[in-house]
Amino acid sequence: MFGLSLSKLILLALLVGIIWYSYRLWGGKPRSQNRQPPPKFGRGSSQETIECPVCKVYVVATKLKNCGQKGCPY
């Protein structure tokens, strides 16, 4: 229907491969720069939260402030 033969498909795959490899070799960033370092998790990175009984919002225990609603104890 479109006149695609096995030889044309192989040639197309070869051209796409050459273009992709050329981009990676000259135009793209090196693979070592694409990767980000893993996030560092350790002790002290978590914070305790407290739920406000009025507004049902969790707030950090060290940064308590009044939410503005009537009866909020924080």
C-alpha positions, 0 to 999 in steps of 0.5 A: 500500500505504501511501498514499504519493503524490508530494505526500506525499513532497515535503512530507516532504522539505520538512519535513525540510529546514526542520528541518535548516536550523533546527537548523543556524541556531539549535541547531548549532555554526557551521561554522567551529568544527566544523573542527579545525586540521590537525596540524602536522608538521615537523622534529623530530617523529619519533623514532628507534626501536630493536628489542630483540633479545630481546623484539622490541619497538621502543623509543624510542632516547632512552628505553631501559629494561630490559623485564625479560626475561632477556638484554635489553640495554636 
